[in-house]
């Protein structure tokens, strides 16, 4: 291992939120966003070689369940997740099945490789309803997934606006502007700032309060995609969305092709991640978690070596 980044899901686990009860059984080495160099390969591995810089997908699918056989392997019914069901990447080494490993091009570092997975999450959410050039995309939650989704949508020609909370004023919204994304005033609801003009909205916040605000700002016939995890059940006036024929989608993780696309976006410079990263040595992982929870940093990254 060389680098592992901390995800919002890791923060939910750190807080031991109920959404992880019942299927995660601590103790467990965390980390599903990581990159490193191949130290050893199994006897049947032909496409990977010792010394290559690689990253691994986070969700391991079975290939045998009904969902896998229908081509939806990323939401496999028997999926196993690094850092949840099996030891993850916040360690000196990790074992990954070769079929889930992606080789990084020479222009990318392990730091970039450790954020391929969250970029894939953001990319998949955007591609569920791809914006057309000139479309207005509204994103709630200027955290890592929100900023990455915003950059993906902008690369597709969309006009992107990010909505945050007052707590985002100090770090997150200024970083959004540094990345060239328009940050809305958190003191005003998106409807006041944009009118009912958003062709597409993405919730990357996991905040129940964000959903009604997104619904009010999406144009009739538009869409809302949910990608942020919610720590508790959410109430939503679905009848209001039905009357305006607003499509409601959920997005979880990307496919093999999405991982390859995410790597290409980073390699071509269409998505920038370096301004988002706050680097910590692995021994300071507890401090990195505390800083992330307090929103003092955007995306903590643990350097293993």
N, C-alpha and C positions, 0 to 999 in steps of 0.2 A: 504494500500500500504506500501511496505517496500523498494523497489528499482525499479528504472526505468533508462534505459540506453538511450543515445542519438544516433540516427541513422543518416546515411547520408541523408535520406529523410527528417528528421527533419531540417537538415541544409539547404536543398533546400527550405523548408517552411520558415525558418528563413530569408532567402534571398528573399523570395517571387518570386521564379523562375517561369517562364511562365508555366512549366509543371503542376503546381497545380492550375492555374487560371481556372475558369469555373466550377470546381466541388468541390472546398473547399471554405467555406465561413466563414472567421474569424468574431468575435473572437472564438477561439477554444482551449481547453486544449490539449496540445500536448502529445505524448507518446504512442507508440504501442509496446514497449518492456518493460515489467514490471512483477513484481512478488510481492506477498504479502500473508497475511493470511486471510482465510475466516472469515469474521465478521458476516455474516448473510446469510441464504439461503432461497430461495422461498419455498412455500408450497409443490411444486411437485418435489423438488430436493431430491434425495435419495442417490446419490453416493458421495456427498460432505458434509463435516461436519465443523462446526465452529472450527477454530484453525488450520486447515490444511494449509500447505505451498503450494501455487499453482502459476501457471502462466497461462496466457490466450493467445490463438491465436490472431493474429492481424487483420485478415480478416474474417469478418462475412458473411457467405454465406446464400442465401435464401432457398435453397433446392428445389425450384420449377421451376427455369428457365431451358432451354434446356441443358445448360452446366452442371448444377448441376445434372440433371437427367441422364446425360451420365457419371457421376462419376468424373467430373472435378470441384468439388465444390470450390477448392482454387482459381479458376479464374471465379467465379460466375459473371454472367452478371449484377447482382444487388448488388454486394458486397458493404459492408460498412466497413470502416477501422477506428479503434481506432485512435484518434488524428488527423483524417482528416474529417470524417463524424460525429463522435460522440466523446464525451469527453474521453481523453486518460488517461494514467497512471501517468503523472507528477503532481500528486495531492495527497491529503491525502487518498482518497478512489476512487474506480471506480466500476461500475456495469458491470458485464460480464455474458452473457448467460452461463449456466452451461455446455452445450454441447461443448463449446469451451475451457473449463478449463482443465488443466492437473495437476495432483498432482505430486509434486516433491518428490523424495526418500529422506530418512533421511540424506544421505551423502552430499546433496547439500544445499546451502544457497540461500537466496533471490537474492544475487548478481549473482549467477550462473543462477538462474531462469530468471533474466532479460535479459540474452543473449541467452536463448534458441531460441527465435524467429530469430535473425540474424544467429545463427548456422543452423537453419532449412532452411533459404534462401540459405546459402552456400551448405548445404548437398543436397538440391534438385537440385541445379545447377550441382553438381558433378555427381549425380545419373542419370541425363538425358542421359549421355553417360559414364557409369562407366568405369574408367580406369582399366586395367588389371595389375597385379603385373609386375613391370619393365617398364611400360609405362612412357613416359616423359610427364609431365603436366606443362604447362607454364601459369602463372597467371599474368595478368596486373592489377596493383593496390594493393599495400601492405597495404590497409586499413583493417578495421575489417572483412569485407566479404572476402577479398582476403586471409587474414591470416587464417580465419576459413576454407575456401575452401581448402587451402593448407594442413591444418592438416587432413581434411577428406580424401583427395586424398592420402596423405602419409599413413594414417591408412589402406588404401586399397592396399598398396604395390607400389604405384607410386613414381617415382622420381620427385620432385616438385621444380620448379624454379619460383621466383617472380621477376617481372620487375617493376621498379618504375621510378619516375622522380627525378631530382636533389633535389627537395623540400623534398623528402622522406629520404634523407641521414641521417638526424639528429636523427629522432625518429623511423620511420616506418621500414626501412630496417634493422637497428640493432635489432629491436624487432623480425623481421622475423627470423634472425639468432639465437636469443635467444630461439625461439620456434623450432629450428632445421630445418628451411627451408632455402634453398639456395637462396641468394639474388644476382641478377645480377647487374653488374656495370651500373648505369643509364646513364653514358656517352657513352655507346656502345649500338647499337640496338640489340634486342634479336637474330636476325639472325647471327650477328657476334659472339655472345657468344655460341649459341647452334647449329648453322647451321639450316638446315630445318629438325629438328629432333623431334619436339613436336608432339606427337600423339593427344594431346588435348590441347586447349587453352581456358581460361576463362577470359573474361573481367569483372573485378570488379571495374574498375576505372571510367567508364562513360566519358572517355576522347576520343574525336574523333580521336586524333592523335595515340591512342593505336591500333586501329583496323588494319590499314595497317601493322603495325609492327608485330602484331600477325599473320596476314595472311601470311606474308613472312616467318615466323618461323615454321608454321605448315606443317607437312609432307603431301604429296599428299594422299588423302583419309582420312585425319584427320578431326577434328571438332573444331569449335569455338562456345562457349556458351556465350551469353551476359546476365549479371545479374546486372551490374551497370546501374543506371539511367542516361540518358543524358539530360543535361539542354537545349540543342538546337538540331535541326535536324542535321543529320550526312550524309556525302557523302562517299560512299564505292564502289570500283570497283568490282562489283559482277561478271562480266565476268571472271576476273582473278581467282575467287574462283570456278566458274563453271568448267573452263577448268581443274582444279586440283581436282574436285569432293570433295571439302571441305564442310562438313555439317555445316550450320549456324543455331544455335538454340537460342531461348530466354528462360529465366527462370525468374519466378516472386516470388513465395512463395511456401511453402511446404504444403503437405497434413497432415491429422491427423497422419498417420503412420510416416511421416517424423518428426513431433514434438516428437513422442515417441522415435524414433531412436536418435534424437538429445539429448534428456534427457539421454538416455542410454550411448551415447558417452561421455558425461560429467561425468556421474556417474562412468564409468569405467576408467576415466582418459586418454582416447584416444585423447581427445581434451582439451587443456589447455587454459583457458581464464583469469585467475588471473593476469598474467603479462601484459595483454592488458588494464586492467581497471584503470581509474583515478577517485577517489571517491570525490564527492562534496555533501555537504548538499543541500537539496532542495532549500533553500533560496539563494544559490549561483548558481542557474541555468543559469543566464545570463552569468556569468563568464565561466561556463562550455561550453556554446555554443561558446563563443569567443575563448576559448582555442582550441576547436575542429576545428573551422574554420581556425585558424592560424596553425593547425597541431602541436601544442605544446604537445598534448596528443593523445593517440590512440582511446580509447573508454571511454568517460565520463559517469560516473554512478552517478545518483542522489539518495542519501539515504534519504528516507522520514522519517524513524524512525529506 
